Amino acid sequence: MAQLDSAIRSAERLVVWLAAAGAGIILVQMVWISYGVFTRYALRAPDRMVTEATALLLFPVAFAGLAYALREDAYPRVTLLTDRLPQRARKAVAILNLALMLGVGAFFALAAANATVRAFGSGASSEILLWPRWAFWAPGAASLILFSVYAALRLLRAALTPAREF
């Protein structure tokens, strides 16, 4: 159990760093969009890169906080019924919930990793910025892979935790 706790702590450090990177991307988007609005309306010279760049940056940002939300137990859940269940049933519901999260996360992680590899292999780039597409897929794929690993660790911890602690 000590090794599992150590692995979870290590994953949680990565989770926090990834969430901070997502926050950094949001700050870049905020500044870039503000600049785009300024150039469009004040200077009457729209920056054609703003729309594509912010759209491409939405994918990595969308998934950067998934694992952090799991760490903070921030996903919405209805506990009206589960609070009335016996401890064993509560544990079973928690394990099922984590298993579903892991399944969905692993599916999307596989899809994003596949898209990253395909974009890298094709050499495709964005239309206006000419930035490689894989550079936008890779952070999202990494976020989803980290989420899946972290969900698997949390699932393992839930399975090994006695029912009386749920």
Backbone bond lengths (Angstrom), bond angles and torsions (degrees), N, CA, C in turn:
res aa  C-N    CA-C-N  psi(-1)  N-CA   C-N-CA  omega(-1)  CA-C   N-CA-C  phi
1 M - - - 1.454 - - 1.530 110.95 -
2 A 1.334 116.70 -31.94 1.465 120.41 179.55 1.526 111.02 -64.54
3 Q 1.340 116.32 -38.16 1.465 119.53 178.15 1.523 110.82 -66.85
4 L 1.311 116.81 -38.87 1.462 121.37 177.92 1.530 109.94 -63.89
5 D 1.335 116.98 -44.69 1.467 120.16 178.37 1.525 111.05 -62.54
6 S 1.314 117.28 -38.69 1.461 121.37 177.68 1.535 110.61 -64.94
7 A 1.316 116.79 -42.46 1.468 120.73 178.11 1.522 110.90 -64.33
8 I 1.314 116.77 -39.11 1.470 120.74 178.68 1.526 110.10 -66.42
9 R 1.329 117.61 -42.33 1.471 120.34 178.27 1.530 110.89 -62.66
10 S 1.328 116.84 -40.89 1.464 120.26 178.00 1.524 110.73 -64.06
11 A 1.310 116.24 -44.29 1.467 120.00 177.97 1.522 110.59 -62.79
12 E 1.323 117.21 -38.35 1.463 120.33 -179.43 1.527 111.98 -66.14
13 R 1.335 116.84 -33.27 1.468 118.68 175.00 1.523 110.15 -63.18
14 L 1.333 116.88 -43.60 1.465 120.69 177.09 1.527 111.28 -63.88
15 V 1.317 115.69 -38.48 1.465 121.26 179.49 1.525 110.31 -59.59
16 V 1.320 117.14 -44.72 1.461 121.30 -179.42 1.529 109.97 -66.06
17 W 1.328 117.17 -43.01 1.462 120.05 179.06 1.526 111.37 -63.59
18 L 1.306 116.32 -38.88 1.463 119.88 179.23 1.527 111.03 -67.16
19 A 1.317 117.21 -40.47 1.464 120.45 176.53 1.531 110.25 -63.14
20 A 1.326 116.93 -38.85 1.464 120.62 177.74 1.534 110.31 -65.53
21 A 1.317 117.12 -38.80 1.469 120.31 176.80 1.529 110.11 -63.64
22 G 1.332 116.52 -40.22 1.460 120.07 176.17 1.517 111.32 -61.38
23 A 1.338 116.40 -40.84 1.464 120.18 176.90 1.527 110.77 -63.57
24 G 1.322 116.08 -36.96 1.469 120.11 176.84 1.519 111.78 -63.90
25 I 1.324 116.46 -40.93 1.466 120.39 177.65 1.532 110.03 -63.55
26 I 1.312 116.44 -39.56 1.476 119.95 178.26 1.531 110.29 -62.90
27 L 1.328 117.28 -39.74 1.463 120.08 177.17 1.528 111.09 -63.65
28 V 1.330 117.12 -41.94 1.469 120.69 176.94 1.528 109.84 -60.86
29 Q 1.327 116.77 -45.32 1.459 120.24 178.35 1.529 110.91 -60.45
30 M 1.305 116.89 -42.76 1.460 121.43 -178.15 1.530 110.34 -61.17
31 V 1.320 116.63 -47.17 1.464 120.54 -179.68 1.524 110.28 -65.91
32 W 1.334 116.43 -43.47 1.462 120.20 -177.11 1.530 111.20 -66.77
33 I 1.316 117.81 -40.70 1.461 121.02 177.80 1.533 109.96 -66.29
34 S 1.316 117.49 -41.50 1.472 120.55 177.69 1.525 110.51 -61.14
35 Y 1.317 116.29 -42.77 1.460 120.88 176.47 1.528 110.20 -61.10
36 G 1.327 116.57 -43.06 1.462 120.54 -179.86 1.514 112.36 -63.32
37 V 1.315 116.74 -40.84 1.470 120.45 177.79 1.530 109.70 -65.48
38 F 1.320 116.02 -42.54 1.467 119.85 178.69 1.527 111.09 -60.92
39 T 1.316 117.70 -49.16 1.469 119.43 -178.03 1.528 111.56 -66.31
40 R 1.312 116.97 -34.01 1.467 119.60 -179.09 1.521 111.59 -68.91
41 Y 1.338 117.26 -47.29 1.458 119.55 -171.78 1.526 113.89 -97.34
42 A 1.308 118.56 -33.35 1.466 120.10 -178.40 1.530 111.65 -86.74
43 L 1.318 115.99 -41.55 1.460 119.64 -177.26 1.532 113.07 -98.59
44 R 1.314 116.09 -7.32 1.473 122.29 -177.97 1.532 111.88 55.30
45 A 1.334 115.63 33.83 1.467 121.45 178.60 1.525 108.07 -137.06
46 P 1.345 118.23 83.58 1.470 119.93 -175.81 1.531 112.73 -62.00
47 D 1.308 114.30 141.08 1.463 121.04 175.62 1.528 107.45 -87.09
48 R 1.293 117.13 112.26 1.470 120.40 -174.88 1.524 112.68 -72.17
49 M 1.312 118.03 -11.83 1.466 120.47 -177.99 1.528 112.85 -83.47
50 V 1.329 117.27 -22.43 1.458 121.26 -172.55 1.525 111.54 -59.07
51 T 1.316 117.37 -48.97 1.461 120.83 -175.79 1.520 111.34 -62.44
52 E 1.327 116.82 -46.87 1.462 118.87 -178.83 1.527 111.68 -67.70
53 A 1.311 116.88 -42.06 1.469 119.87 -178.31 1.521 111.29 -62.94
54 T 1.318 116.88 -46.47 1.464 118.83 -178.92 1.520 110.88 -67.96
55 A 1.318 117.45 -34.90 1.466 119.59 177.28 1.525 110.44 -66.00
56 L 1.324 117.39 -42.73 1.464 120.61 -179.95 1.531 111.29 -67.93
57 L 1.305 117.31 -31.62 1.465 120.38 -179.81 1.525 112.62 -78.12
58 L 1.320 117.68 -11.82 1.468 119.82 179.03 1.527 112.02 -67.04
59 F 1.328 117.80 -35.12 1.464 119.59 -178.16 1.529 112.13 -62.06
60 P 1.343 119.58 -52.53 1.466 117.43 179.02 1.526 112.92 -62.38
61 V 1.327 117.10 -36.20 1.464 120.13 -178.88 1.522 110.99 -67.32
62 A 1.313 116.46 -35.46 1.465 120.43 -176.35 1.522 112.52 -59.43
63 F 1.316 117.33 -31.78 1.461 120.21 -174.61 1.524 113.91 -109.13
64 A 1.324 118.19 -5.90 1.464 120.85 -176.50 1.527 112.75 -63.30
65 G 1.324 118.15 -29.50 1.449 120.87 -176.39 1.513 115.57 -99.08
66 L 1.330 118.51 3.77 1.466 120.39 -177.92 1.522 112.77 -58.94
67 A 1.310 115.95 -51.79 1.465 119.74 -177.24 1.530 110.52 -68.06
68 Y 1.333 116.87 -34.16 1.463 119.72 178.11 1.528 110.21 -64.61
69 A 1.320 117.09 -39.96 1.466 120.55 177.68 1.530 110.49 -62.74
70 L 1.333 116.98 -37.70 1.464 120.31 176.77 1.524 109.91 -66.93
71 R 1.314 116.66 -41.34 1.471 120.94 179.06 1.526 110.88 -60.32
72 E 1.327 116.14 -41.03 1.463 121.10 -177.73 1.524 112.81 -87.44
73 D 1.318 117.24 2.52 1.464 122.85 -178.00 1.531 109.91 54.44
74 A 1.339 115.38 46.71 1.464 121.77 -173.58 1.523 113.68 -98.69
75 Y 1.312 117.64 2.66 1.459 118.69 177.55 1.524 109.01 -76.79
76 P 1.321 116.10 137.25 1.472 117.67 -179.41 1.519 111.09 -67.08
77 R 1.303 114.55 142.47 1.459 118.29 175.69 1.518 109.12 -152.59
78 V 1.296 114.13 148.03 1.457 120.65 -179.69 1.521 107.14 -97.08
79 T 1.325 116.08 118.42 1.465 120.07 -175.59 1.520 112.36 -110.14
80 L 1.307 115.97 11.31 1.460 119.81 -178.61 1.531 110.87 -56.06
81 L 1.328 116.36 -44.61 1.469 119.99 -179.25 1.530 112.57 -87.31
82 T 1.329 116.44 -40.74 1.466 118.57 -175.51 1.524 112.11 -65.63
83 D 1.326 118.13 -29.48 1.470 120.03 177.83 1.521 111.83 -66.14
84 R 1.310 117.72 -22.62 1.471 121.67 -178.63 1.537 112.32 -91.97
85 L 1.335 116.32 -7.03 1.461 120.11 -179.08 1.527 111.29 -77.90
86 P 1.329 116.19 155.45 1.471 118.78 172.26 1.535 109.98 -64.99
87 Q 1.315 116.10 162.42 1.466 120.99 -175.03 1.528 112.79 -57.89
88 R 1.305 118.10 -40.57 1.475 120.36 179.69 1.526 111.56 -63.51
89 A 1.319 116.10 -41.47 1.463 120.25 179.27 1.534 110.22 -68.24
90 R 1.336 116.49 -38.00 1.473 120.32 176.69 1.522 110.59 -61.40
91 K 1.318 116.16 -41.16 1.462 120.44 178.26 1.526 109.82 -64.85
92 A 1.316 117.26 -42.27 1.470 120.77 179.31 1.524 111.06 -62.10
93 V 1.325 117.38 -40.76 1.464 121.08 178.72 1.530 109.99 -66.03
94 A 1.332 116.98 -41.73 1.465 120.31 178.51 1.526 111.15 -62.94
95 I 1.327 116.67 -40.94 1.464 120.83 178.76 1.531 110.22 -66.58
96 L 1.317 116.77 -42.52 1.471 120.14 177.36 1.520 110.76 -61.60
97 N 1.318 116.82 -43.17 1.464 121.65 179.04 1.533 110.82 -59.85
98 L 1.328 116.84 -47.84 1.462 120.48 178.97 1.523 111.58 -65.77
99 A 1.332 117.03 -36.55 1.469 120.14 178.20 1.524 110.70 -64.59
100 L 1.318 116.67 -40.43 1.469 120.13 176.91 1.524 110.98 -64.52
101 M 1.333 116.67 -43.18 1.467 120.20 177.07 1.521 111.20 -60.45
102 L 1.320 115.40 -43.27 1.456 119.92 179.23 1.524 110.74 -63.89
103 G 1.313 117.30 -42.93 1.470 120.37 -179.73 1.520 112.18 -62.66
104 V 1.307 116.28 -47.04 1.468 120.04 179.77 1.529 110.10 -66.69
105 G 1.335 116.73 -44.46 1.458 120.37 179.03 1.525 112.42 -61.38
106 A 1.329 116.58 -42.54 1.466 119.93 179.83 1.525 110.92 -66.01
107 F 1.330 117.35 -38.48 1.472 120.31 177.43 1.524 110.41 -60.53
108 F 1.330 116.59 -49.55 1.464 119.52 -179.67 1.518 112.31 -69.23
109 A 1.334 117.53 -33.30 1.468 120.18 176.45 1.515 110.70 -63.61
110 L 1.317 116.15 -42.25 1.465 120.18 177.80 1.520 110.57 -64.14
111 A 1.331 117.44 -44.25 1.467 120.81 179.32 1.527 111.42 -62.91
112 A 1.320 117.34 -42.92 1.465 121.11 -179.24 1.526 111.24 -69.44
113 A 1.334 116.98 -40.38 1.472 119.60 177.39 1.524 110.29 -64.06
114 N 1.327 116.79 -41.03 1.463 121.19 177.10 1.530 110.41 -61.83
115 A 1.332 117.45 -44.10 1.462 121.30 178.70 1.529 111.08 -63.23
116 T 1.328 116.29 -38.33 1.465 120.11 178.76 1.517 110.79 -63.60
117 V 1.322 116.00 -46.91 1.464 120.27 -179.50 1.531 110.89 -64.02
118 R 1.323 116.50 -42.21 1.467 119.96 179.19 1.528 111.68 -65.53
119 A 1.327 117.20 -41.47 1.461 120.52 178.66 1.526 110.64 -65.49
120 F 1.329 116.29 -38.41 1.464 119.63 178.20 1.524 110.28 -66.17
121 G 1.327 115.73 -44.29 1.469 120.20 -179.64 1.516 113.24 -65.56
122 S 1.316 116.91 -34.51 1.463 119.76 -178.19 1.520 112.27 -80.23
123 G 1.319 116.46 -22.75 1.461 119.74 -177.14 1.513 113.01 73.66
124 A 1.323 117.31 16.61 1.465 121.51 -178.48 1.522 110.71 -64.25
125 S 1.315 114.50 146.69 1.454 119.56 177.11 1.518 109.12 -131.95
126 S 1.331 115.06 166.04 1.458 119.78 178.46 1.530 108.91 -67.09
127 E 1.324 115.73 155.78 1.456 120.48 -172.22 1.525 113.65 -69.62
128 I 1.315 117.75 -41.29 1.465 120.70 -175.15 1.522 111.47 -100.41
129 L 1.327 116.19 -45.21 1.463 120.08 -175.60 1.519 113.15 -76.87
130 L 1.311 115.61 -25.71 1.464 122.35 -176.21 1.529 112.14 62.05
131 W 1.330 115.99 29.18 1.455 121.26 173.67 1.516 107.86 -86.99
132 P 1.316 118.48 144.89 1.476 119.73 179.72 1.526 111.43 -63.47
133 R 1.324 116.43 134.08 1.471 121.24 -177.41 1.528 112.12 -63.94
134 W 1.327 117.09 -32.93 1.464 118.73 -178.01 1.527 110.77 -62.02
135 A 1.336 117.34 -27.14 1.467 120.31 179.77 1.530 111.60 -65.68
136 F 1.316 117.37 -22.86 1.458 120.68 176.91 1.524 111.28 -90.98
137 W 1.317 116.89 -29.25 1.464 120.55 178.32 1.522 111.41 -76.55
138 A 1.327 117.43 -36.89 1.472 121.59 -173.04 1.537 113.86 -59.72
139 P 1.330 120.64 -47.11 1.471 118.38 178.68 1.532 112.86 -63.10
140 G 1.318 117.20 -37.35 1.464 120.21 176.89 1.512 111.20 -65.43
141 A 1.326 116.03 -42.39 1.470 120.22 177.96 1.530 110.30 -63.86
142 A 1.327 117.01 -43.48 1.466 120.13 178.69 1.529 110.52 -61.91
143 S 1.328 116.80 -40.62 1.467 120.68 178.63 1.519 110.97 -62.39
144 L 1.314 116.49 -43.67 1.465 120.40 -179.02 1.529 111.78 -69.81
145 I 1.320 116.88 -36.22 1.467 120.33 177.21 1.531 109.42 -66.07
146 L 1.338 116.74 -44.87 1.469 119.91 178.22 1.524 110.44 -62.52
147 F 1.327 117.33 -41.23 1.461 120.03 177.38 1.525 110.30 -59.17
148 S 1.325 117.04 -44.08 1.464 120.82 -178.51 1.525 111.38 -64.96
149 V 1.317 116.78 -43.04 1.472 120.42 178.49 1.532 109.88 -63.66
150 Y 1.315 116.01 -44.80 1.465 119.95 -179.56 1.527 110.90 -65.68
151 A 1.324 117.58 -40.92 1.473 120.58 177.16 1.524 110.43 -63.21
152 A 1.331 117.42 -38.64 1.462 120.66 178.38 1.528 110.50 -64.91
153 L 1.332 117.08 -41.57 1.469 120.33 177.71 1.525 111.09 -64.29
154 R 1.324 116.68 -42.99 1.463 120.02 178.28 1.531 111.19 -66.18
155 L 1.325 116.92 -36.25 1.469 120.94 176.59 1.522 110.14 -63.85
156 L 1.310 116.60 -43.96 1.459 120.87 178.39 1.525 110.83 -62.39
157 R 1.340 116.44 -42.11 1.463 119.33 177.80 1.534 110.77 -62.82
158 A 1.326 116.85 -42.84 1.469 120.26 179.58 1.519 111.01 -63.20
159 A 1.321 116.62 -38.89 1.467 119.99 179.98 1.530 111.25 -67.24
160 L 1.327 117.06 -32.89 1.469 120.74 -177.71 1.529 113.31 -88.76
161 T 1.318 117.56 -13.14 1.452 121.47 -179.21 1.521 110.03 -79.01
162 P 1.318 118.45 133.69 1.469 120.48 178.15 1.542 111.33 -60.43
163 A 1.308 115.49 147.87 1.473 121.62 -176.86 1.520 111.72 -61.33
164 R 1.308 118.52 -28.01 1.466 120.55 -176.26 1.535 111.77 -66.71
165 E 1.331 117.69 -15.02 1.462 121.08 -179.08 1.523 112.57 -93.04
166 F 1.327 118.18 4.13 1.473 121.06 179.45 1.493 111.10 -98.22
